[in-house]
Amino acid sequence: MSENKAGSRYAKSLIDLSTEQNSLEEMRNDMVLIEQVIHHNSELAAILQNPVVPLDKKHSILEGIFGKDINGITKAYLKLIVSKGRAGILFDTTKAFIRQYNVLKGIVTAEVTSATALTEASKAEIVAVVKKEVGAKEVVIKEKVNEKLIGGFILKVGDKQFDASISGSLNKLKKELSHGVV
């Protein structure tokens, strides 16, 4: 079983358990916190992945970092995953949990790359269009600025991408001209 599959299964179980315990929002907050800490701390990620580091050491490190900031279900999960020697999939589990939570709540992430920073009006317009097109209840915008686009933007939602950038249009025109299509 790949670690992604295992992480997804653990995440599903955590969603089910936290829903039963009426602590889904707390669990989401815990998973976001853990994901961010591991993402920004490569040493912690390496320790969790390393099979040479003793399990009790991994548990005490996680307890020291998150002990006061997470709920009881999350603490029990961390203890279980470490004791089973599966600490290496903790990051995958947090990402899978957040992804499954977002699906459950109808939250969609829209990645917008533009030549300049988006205005609030532009963001609101993008949110409205994405909500309408994909039927989302909430849209989270992740914004990137890439001056090489010259103007316009590239919008990516899930596996769909819409390129309304000037550089994209120029590249398309260049391909058409090189193939003799005008």
ABEGO torsion letter per residue (X at the ends): XBAAAAAAAAAAAAAAAAAAAGAAAAAAAAAAAAAAAAAABAAAAAAAABAABBAAAAAAAAAAAAAAABBAAAAAAAAAAAAAGAAAAAAAAAAAAAAAAAAAAGBBBBBBBBABBBBAAAAAAAAAAAAAAAGBABBBBBBBBBAAAGBEBBBBBEABBBBABAAAAAAAAAAAAAAGBX
